[in-house]
């Protein structure tokens, strides 16, 4: 198991099963990190000032959302 997978199991599940992650500002968003799937943006970080904080916020969001939205509960 990689260090990333160990620290961010929900983000890993997201990328392997549902969508992808965008990091950095672009022409459409000033957020540091966005979670996207084929339907578009599912979540974006509006508050974090560092990539580490944005990754932590995304992990926490998915930890709360995956069980209700996808029926996925990951052991940590």
Biopython code that builds the backbone (N, CA, C, O; Angstrom):
import numpy as np
from Bio.PDB.StructureBuilder import StructureBuilder

atoms = [
    (1, "UNK", "N", (0.845, -1.170, 0.000)),
    (1, "UNK", "CA", (0.000, 0.000, 0.000)),
    (1, "UNK", "C", (0.896, 1.241, 0.000)),
    (1, "UNK", "O", (1.834, 1.346, 0.790)),
    (2, "UNK", "N", (0.590, 2.170, -0.896)),
    (2, "UNK", "CA", (1.407, 3.383, -0.985)),
    (2, "UNK", "C", (1.139, 4.316, 0.194)),
    (2, "UNK", "O", (0.128, 4.191, 0.884)),
    (3, "UNK", "N", (2.053, 5.244, 0.410)),
    (3, "UNK", "CA", (1.877, 6.230, 1.479)),
    (3, "UNK", "C", (0.641, 7.087, 1.213)),
    (3, "UNK", "O", (-0.099, 7.422, 2.138)),
    (4, "UNK", "N", (0.420, 7.442, -0.063)),
    (4, "UNK", "CA", (-0.750, 8.246, -0.408)),
    (4, "UNK", "C", (-2.033, 7.485, -0.072)),
    (4, "UNK", "O", (-2.938, 8.038, 0.553)),
    (5, "UNK", "N", (-2.112, 6.224, -0.484)),
    (5, "UNK", "CA", (-3.294, 5.404, -0.228)),
    (5, "UNK", "C", (-3.530, 5.240, 1.268)),
    (5, "UNK", "O", (-4.672, 5.248, 1.727)),
    (6, "UNK", "N", (-2.457, 5.092, 2.018)),
    (6, "UNK", "CA", (-2.581, 4.932, 3.466)),
    (6, "UNK", "C", (-3.135, 6.204, 4.112)),
    (6, "UNK", "O", (-3.990, 6.143, 4.996)),
    (7, "UNK", "N", (-2.640, 7.347, 3.661)),
    (7, "UNK", "CA", (-3.072, 8.624, 4.242)),
    (7, "UNK", "C", (-4.428, 9.084, 3.699)),
    (7, "UNK", "O", (-5.213, 9.702, 4.418)),
    (8, "UNK", "N", (-4.698, 8.774, 2.418)),
    (8, "UNK", "CA", (-5.923, 9.257, 1.766)),
    (8, "UNK", "C", (-6.694, 8.106, 1.113)),
    (8, "UNK", "O", (-6.803, 8.059, -0.112)),
    (9, "UNK", "N", (-7.227, 7.186, 1.907)),
    (9, "UNK", "CA", (-7.923, 6.040, 1.304)),
    (9, "UNK", "C", (-9.177, 6.428, 0.522)),
    (9, "UNK", "O", (-9.500, 5.783, -0.476)),
    (10, "UNK", "N", (-9.882, 7.460, 0.953)),
    (10, "UNK", "CA", (-11.104, 7.863, 0.259)),
    (10, "UNK", "C", (-10.786, 8.563, -1.063)),
    (10, "UNK", "O", (-11.486, 8.359, -2.054)),
    (11, "UNK", "N", (-9.748, 9.376, -1.083)),
    (11, "UNK", "CA", (-9.315, 9.985, -2.347)),
    (11, "UNK", "C", (-8.842, 8.917, -3.322)),
    (11, "UNK", "O", (-9.112, 9.002, -4.521)),
    (12, "UNK", "N", (-8.142, 7.917, -2.815)),
    (12, "UNK", "CA", (-7.691, 6.819, -3.667)),
    (12, "UNK", "C", (-8.884, 6.094, -4.266)),
    (12, "UNK", "O", (-8.893, 5.796, -5.461)),
    (13, "UNK", "N", (-9.894, 5.806, -3.447)),
    (13, "UNK", "CA", (-11.097, 5.148, -3.964)),
    (13, "UNK", "C", (-11.736, 5.992, -5.056)),
    (13, "UNK", "O", (-12.149, 5.472, -6.093)),
    (14, "UNK", "N", (-11.816, 7.296, -4.818)),
    (14, "UNK", "CA", (-12.430, 8.210, -5.782)),
    (14, "UNK", "C", (-11.749, 8.107, -7.145)),
    (14, "UNK", "O", (-12.419, 7.940, -8.164)),
    (15, "UNK", "N", (-10.446, 8.205, -7.163)),
    (15, "UNK", "CA", (-9.688, 8.195, -8.420)),
    (15, "UNK", "C", (-9.758, 6.820, -9.091)),
    (15, "UNK", "O", (-9.809, 6.735, -10.318)),
    (16, "UNK", "N", (-9.761, 5.764, -8.314)),
    (16, "UNK", "CA", (-9.789, 4.418, -8.891)),
    (16, "UNK", "C", (-11.178, 3.985, -9.345)),
    (16, "UNK", "O", (-11.289, 3.086, -10.178)),
    (17, "UNK", "N", (-12.244, 4.600, -8.821)),
    (17, "UNK", "CA", (-13.589, 4.102, -9.080)),
    (17, "UNK", "C", (-14.595, 5.108, -9.630)),
    (17, "UNK", "O", (-15.568, 4.707, -10.268)),
    (18, "UNK", "N", (-14.390, 6.390, -9.401)),
    (18, "UNK", "CA", (-15.461, 7.330, -9.703)),
    (18, "UNK", "C", (-15.067, 8.501, -10.585)),
    (18, "UNK", "O", (-15.788, 8.821, -11.530)),
    (19, "UNK", "N", (-13.945, 9.149, -10.308)),
    (19, "UNK", "CA", (-13.640, 10.377, -11.017)),
    (19, "UNK", "C", (-12.176, 10.714, -10.964)),
    (19, "UNK", "O", (-11.314, 9.838, -11.044)),
    (20, "UNK", "N", (-11.905, 11.987, -10.828)),
    (20, "UNK", "CA", (-10.517, 12.428, -10.777)),
    (20, "UNK", "C", (-10.401, 13.671, -9.913)),
    (20, "UNK", "O", (-11.399, 14.248, -9.482)),
    (21, "UNK", "N", (-9.156, 14.070, -9.671)),
    (21, "UNK", "CA", (-8.837, 15.215, -8.840)),
    (21, "UNK", "C", (-8.102, 16.229, -9.699)),
    (21, "UNK", "O", (-7.195, 15.868, -10.449)),
    (22, "UNK", "N", (-8.485, 17.493, -9.595)),
    (22, "UNK", "CA", (-7.728, 18.581, -10.214)),
    (22, "UNK", "C", (-7.087, 19.388, -9.099)),
    (22, "UNK", "O", (-7.724, 19.713, -8.096)),
    (23, "UNK", "N", (-5.827, 19.702, -9.291)),
    (23, "UNK", "CA", (-5.105, 20.498, -8.303)),
    (23, "UNK", "C", (-4.619, 21.770, -8.972)),
    (23, "UNK", "O", (-4.006, 21.726, -10.039)),
    (24, "UNK", "N", (-4.892, 22.900, -8.346)),
    (24, "UNK", "CA", (-4.430, 24.182, -8.839)),
    (24, "UNK", "C", (-5.536, 25.008, -9.469)),
    (24, "UNK", "O", (-6.567, 24.484, -9.889)),
    (25, "UNK", "N", (-5.301, 26.302, -9.526)),
    (25, "UNK", "CA", (-6.249, 27.227, -10.143)),
    (25, "UNK", "C", (-6.294, 27.007, -11.650)),
    (25, "UNK", "O", (-5.321, 26.558, -12.257)),
    (26, "UNK", "N", (-7.444, 27.331, -12.244)),
    (26, "UNK", "CA", (-7.551, 27.318, -13.693)),
    (26, "UNK", "C", (-8.424, 28.499, -14.120)),
    (26, "UNK", "O", (-8.736, 29.366, -13.303)),
    (27, "UNK", "N", (-8.815, 28.537, -15.379)),
    (27, "UNK", "CA", (-9.617, 29.653, -15.881)),
    (27, "UNK", "C", (-11.001, 29.725, -15.255)),
    (27, "UNK", "O", (-11.651, 30.769, -15.314)),
    (28, "UNK", "N", (-11.461, 28.629, -14.655)),
    (28, "UNK", "CA", (-12.824, 28.562, -14.142)),
    (28, "UNK", "C", (-12.924, 28.560, -12.619)),
    (28, "UNK", "O", (-14.002, 28.783, -12.069)),
    (29, "UNK", "N", (-11.824, 28.314, -11.946)),
    (29, "UNK", "CA", (-11.883, 28.198, -10.491)),
    (29, "UNK", "C", (-10.562, 28.626, -9.855)),
    (29, "UNK", "O", (-9.482, 28.379, -10.391)),
    (30, "UNK", "N", (-10.681, 29.271, -8.707)),
    (30, "UNK", "CA", (-9.473, 29.665, -7.973)),
    (30, "UNK", "C", (-9.181, 28.711, -6.817)),
    (30, "UNK", "O", (-8.262, 28.948, -6.032)),
    (31, "UNK", "N", (-9.961, 27.632, -6.710)),
    (31, "UNK", "CA", (-9.745, 26.678, -5.619)),
    (31, "UNK", "C", (-8.462, 25.884, -5.855)),
    (31, "UNK", "O", (-8.020, 25.718, -6.992)),
    (32, "UNK", "N", (-7.875, 25.401, -4.771)),
    (32, "UNK", "CA", (-6.653, 24.608, -4.879)),
    (32, "UNK", "C", (-6.921, 23.183, -5.348)),
    (32, "UNK", "O", (-6.073, 22.575, -6.001)),
    (33, "UNK", "N", (-8.104, 22.645, -5.016)),
    (33, "UNK", "CA", (-8.379, 21.247, -5.324)),
    (33, "UNK", "C", (-9.863, 21.062, -5.623)),
    (33, "UNK", "O", (-10.726, 21.631, -4.954)),
    (34, "UNK", "N", (-10.142, 20.240, -6.660)),
    (34, "UNK", "CA", (-11.517, 19.921, -7.033)),
    (34, "UNK", "C", (-11.655, 18.424, -7.241)),
    (34, "UNK", "O", (-10.740, 17.766, -7.735)),
    (35, "UNK", "N", (-12.820, 17.887, -6.855)),
    (35, "UNK", "CA", (-13.168, 16.499, -7.149)),
    (35, "UNK", "C", (-14.174, 16.524, -8.287)),
    (35, "UNK", "O", (-15.197, 17.204, -8.206)),
    (36, "UNK", "N", (-13.883, 15.784, -9.341)),
    (36, "UNK", "CA", (-14.762, 15.749, -10.502)),
    (36, "UNK", "C", (-15.091, 14.316, -10.879)),
    (36, "UNK", "O", (-14.332, 13.390, -10.594)),
    (37, "UNK", "N", (-16.241, 14.152, -11.525)),
    (37, "UNK", "CA", (-16.598, 12.874, -12.125)),
    (37, "UNK", "C", (-17.203, 13.190, -13.491)),
    (37, "UNK", "O", (-17.196, 14.354, -13.894)),
    (38, "UNK", "N", (-17.720, 12.211, -14.212)),
    (38, "UNK", "CA", (-18.242, 12.500, -15.548)),
    (38, "UNK", "C", (-19.333, 13.580, -15.572)),
    (38, "UNK", "O", (-19.568, 14.190, -16.616)),
    (39, "UNK", "N", (-19.998, 13.824, -14.445)),
    (39, "UNK", "CA", (-21.031, 14.852, -14.381)),
    (39, "UNK", "C", (-20.500, 16.246, -14.105)),
    (39, "UNK", "O", (-21.255, 17.216, -14.177)),
    (40, "UNK", "N", (-19.225, 16.368, -13.793)),
    (40, "UNK", "CA", (-18.636, 17.677, -13.514)),
    (40, "UNK", "C", (-18.069, 17.763, -12.115)),
    (40, "UNK", "O", (-17.697, 16.753, -11.518)),
    (41, "UNK", "N", (-18.004, 18.984, -11.596)),
    (41, "UNK", "CA", (-17.421, 19.234, -10.280)),
    (41, "UNK", "C", (-18.376, 18.731, -9.195)),
    (41, "UNK", "O", (-19.545, 19.116, -9.153)),
    (42, "UNK", "N", (-17.868, 17.878, -8.331)),
    (42, "UNK", "CA", (-18.649, 17.351, -7.206)),
    (42, "UNK", "C", (-18.348, 18.108, -5.922)),
    (42, "UNK", "O", (-19.192, 18.208, -5.031)),
    (43, "UNK", "N", (-17.145, 18.635, -5.840)),
    (43, "UNK", "CA", (-16.725, 19.361, -4.648)),
    (43, "UNK", "C", (-15.477, 20.154, -4.992)),
    (43, "UNK", "O", (-14.642, 19.705, -5.777)),
    (44, "UNK", "N", (-15.354, 21.338, -4.402)),
    (44, "UNK", "CA", (-14.102, 22.075, -4.533)),
    (44, "UNK", "C", (-13.772, 22.769, -3.238)),
    (44, "UNK", "O", (-14.655, 23.223, -2.510)),
    (45, "UNK", "N", (-12.494, 22.845, -2.964)),
    (45, "UNK", "CA", (-12.005, 23.443, -1.730)),
    (45, "UNK", "C", (-11.952, 24.953, -1.906)),
    (45, "UNK", "O", (-11.277, 25.463, -2.801)),
    (46, "UNK", "N", (-12.657, 25.646, -1.062)),
    (46, "UNK", "CA", (-12.701, 27.111, -1.136)),
    (46, "UNK", "C", (-11.862, 27.781, -0.055)),
    (46, "UNK", "O", (-11.630, 28.989, -0.106)),
    (47, "UNK", "N", (-11.404, 26.995, 0.933)),
    (47, "UNK", "CA", (-10.818, 27.608, 2.126)),
    (47, "UNK", "C", (-9.334, 27.356, 2.345)),
    (47, "UNK", "O", (-8.655, 28.182, 2.954)),
    (48, "UNK", "N", (-8.826, 26.252, 1.870)),
    (48, "UNK", "CA", (-7.452, 25.863, 2.204)),
    (48, "UNK", "C", (-6.430, 26.771, 1.544)),
    (48, "UNK", "O", (-6.629, 27.278, 0.439)),
    (49, "UNK", "N", (-5.327, 26.958, 2.261)),
    (49, "UNK", "CA", (-4.246, 27.789, 1.749)),
    (49, "UNK", "C", (-3.051, 26.964, 1.289)),
    (49, "UNK", "O", (-2.119, 27.496, 0.685)),
    (50, "UNK", "N", (-3.079, 25.648, 1.578)),
    (50, "UNK", "CA", (-1.994, 24.774, 1.140)),
    (50, "UNK", "C", (-2.583, 23.525, 0.490)),
    (50, "UNK", "O", (-3.740, 23.179, 0.726)),
    (51, "UNK", "N", (-1.784, 22.860, -0.322)),
    (51, "UNK", "CA", (-2.218, 21.613, -0.957)),
    (51, "UNK", "C", (-2.487, 20.555, 0.114)),
    (51, "UNK", "O", (-3.462, 19.811, 0.013)),
    (52, "UNK", "N", (-1.642, 20.482, 1.128)),
    (52, "UNK", "CA", (-1.856, 19.508, 2.204)),
    (52, "UNK", "C", (-3.215, 19.701, 2.858)),
    (52, "UNK", "O", (-3.945, 18.735, 3.083)),
    (53, "UNK", "N", (-3.552, 20.936, 3.160)),
    (53, "UNK", "CA", (-4.842, 21.222, 3.790)),
    (53, "UNK", "C", (-5.991, 20.897, 2.841)),
    (53, "UNK", "O", (-7.025, 20.394, 3.282)),
    (54, "UNK", "N", (-5.834, 21.170, 1.562)),
    (54, "UNK", "CA", (-6.879, 20.860, 0.582)),
    (54, "UNK", "C", (-7.071, 19.357, 0.436)),
    (54, "UNK", "O", (-8.206, 18.890, 0.342)),
    (55, "UNK", "N", (-5.988, 18.596, 0.417)),
    (55, "UNK", "CA", (-6.094, 17.136, 0.359)),
    (55, "UNK", "C", (-6.801, 16.593, 1.597)),
    (55, "UNK", "O", (-7.640, 15.698, 1.492)),
    (56, "UNK", "N", (-6.465, 17.129, 2.765)),
    (56, "UNK", "CA", (-7.126, 16.701, 4.001)),
    (56, "UNK", "C", (-8.619, 17.023, 3.961)),
    (56, "UNK", "O", (-9.443, 16.209, 4.376)),
    (57, "UNK", "N", (-8.964, 18.203, 3.465)),
    (57, "UNK", "CA", (-10.378, 18.600, 3.384)),
    (57, "UNK", "C", (-11.134, 17.698, 2.412)),
    (57, "UNK", "O", (-12.267, 17.305, 2.691)),
    (58, "UNK", "N", (-10.526, 17.368, 1.283)),
    (58, "UNK", "CA", (-11.168, 16.474, 0.308)),
    (58, "UNK", "C", (-11.340, 15.083, 0.893)),
    (58, "UNK", "O", (-12.384, 14.460, 0.698)),
    (59, "UNK", "N", (-10.349, 14.590, 1.599)),
    (59, "UNK", "CA", (-10.444, 13.276, 2.243)),
    (59, "UNK", "C", (-11.598, 13.267, 3.239)),
    (59, "UNK", "O", (-12.376, 12.314, 3.274)),
    (60, "UNK", "N", (-11.718, 14.316, 4.045)),
    (60, "UNK", "CA", (-12.798, 14.396, 5.026)),
    (60, "UNK", "C", (-14.161, 14.490, 4.347)),
    (60, "UNK", "O", (-15.122, 13.872, 4.805)),
    (61, "UNK", "N", (-14.256, 15.249, 3.271)),
    (61, "UNK", "CA", (-15.516, 15.337, 2.522)),
    (61, "UNK", "C", (-15.931, 13.957, 2.018)),
    (61, "UNK", "O", (-17.076, 13.542, 2.198)),
    (62, "UNK", "N", (-14.996, 13.251, 1.387)),
    (62, "UNK", "CA", (-15.330, 11.935, 0.842)),
    (62, "UNK", "C", (-15.634, 10.924, 1.943)),
    (62, "UNK", "O", (-16.479, 10.049, 1.755)),
    (63, "UNK", "N", (-14.972, 11.027, 3.067)),
    (63, "UNK", "CA", (-15.251, 10.116, 4.185)),
    (63, "UNK", "C", (-16.708, 10.240, 4.618)),
    (63, "UNK", "O", (-17.332, 9.247, 4.991)),
    (64, "UNK", "N", (-17.248, 11.449, 4.570)),
    (64, "UNK", "CA", (-18.647, 11.682, 4.926)),
    (64, "UNK", "C", (-19.602, 11.314, 3.783)),
    (64, "UNK", "O", (-20.694, 10.806, 4.033)),
    (65, "UNK", "N", (-19.202, 11.565, 2.545)),
    (65, "UNK", "CA", (-20.093, 11.406, 1.391)),
    (65, "UNK", "C", (-20.168, 9.996, 0.806)),
    (65, "UNK", "O", (-21.234, 9.573, 0.359)),
    (66, "UNK", "N", (-19.069, 9.276, 0.803)),
    (66, "UNK", "CA", (-19.062, 7.971, 0.128)),
    (66, "UNK", "C", (-20.099, 6.997, 0.680)),
    (66, "UNK", "O", (-20.747, 6.309, -0.109)),
    (67, "UNK", "N", (-20.285, 6.905, 1.991)),
    (67, "UNK", "CA", (-21.302, 5.956, 2.473)),
    (67, "UNK", "C", (-22.715, 6.290, 1.993)),
    (67, "UNK", "O", (-23.449, 5.397, 1.570)),
    (68, "UNK", "N", (-23.097, 7.558, 2.054)),
    (68, "UNK", "CA", (-24.459, 7.918, 1.667)),
    (68, "UNK", "C", (-24.653, 7.963, 0.161)),
    (68, "UNK", "O", (-25.705, 7.565, -0.339)),
    (69, "UNK", "N", (-23.661, 8.439, -0.560)),
    (69, "UNK", "CA", (-23.803, 8.590, -2.016)),
    (69, "UNK", "C", (-23.524, 7.314, -2.782)),
    (69, "UNK", "O", (-24.186, 7.034, -3.782)),
    (70, "UNK", "N", (-22.538, 6.526, -2.321)),
    (70, "UNK", "CA", (-22.119, 5.339, -3.077)),
    (70, "UNK", "C", (-22.205, 4.052, -2.286)),
    (70, "UNK", "O", (-21.912, 2.985, -2.826)),
    (71, "UNK", "N", (-22.597, 4.117, -1.027)),
    (71, "UNK", "CA", (-22.672, 2.930, -0.190)),
    (71, "UNK", "C", (-21.306, 2.347, 0.125)),
    (71, "UNK", "O", (-21.180, 1.147, 0.370)),
    (72, "UNK", "N", (-20.281, 3.195, 0.120)),
    (72, "UNK", "CA", (-18.905, 2.738, 0.342)),
    (72, "UNK", "C", (-18.431, 3.180, 1.712)),
    (72, "UNK", "O", (-18.459, 4.366, 2.039)),
    (73, "UNK", "N", (-17.997, 2.218, 2.508)),
    (73, "UNK", "CA", (-17.378, 2.516, 3.798)),
    (73, "UNK", "C", (-16.006, 1.847, 3.793)),
    (73, "UNK", "O", (-15.884, 0.633, 3.632)),
    (74, "UNK", "N", (-14.996, 2.660, 3.972)),
    (74, "UNK", "CA", (-13.624, 2.147, 3.942)),
    (74, "UNK", "C", (-13.091, 2.027, 5.350)),
    (74, "UNK", "O", (-13.325, 2.892, 6.194)),
    (75, "UNK", "N", (-12.374, 0.948, 5.594)),
    (75, "UNK", "CA", (-11.701, 0.789, 6.873)),
    (75, "UNK", "C", (-10.416, 1.571, 6.834)),
    (75, "UNK", "O", (-9.780, 1.657, 5.783)),
    (76, "UNK", "N", (-10.020, 2.137, 7.937)),
    (76, "UNK", "CA", (-8.761, 2.881, 7.973)),
    (76, "UNK", "C", (-7.889, 2.354, 9.055)),
    (76, "UNK", "O", (-6.779, 2.850, 9.250)),
]
sb = StructureBuilder()
sb.init_structure("model")
sb.init_model(0)
sb.init_chain("A")
sb.init_seg("    ")
for serial, (resi, resn, name, xyz) in enumerate(atoms, 1):
    if name == "N":
        sb.init_residue(resn, " ", resi, " ")
    sb.init_atom(name, np.array(xyz, "f"), 0.0, 1.0, " ", f" {name:<3s}", serial, name[0])
structure = sb.get_structure()
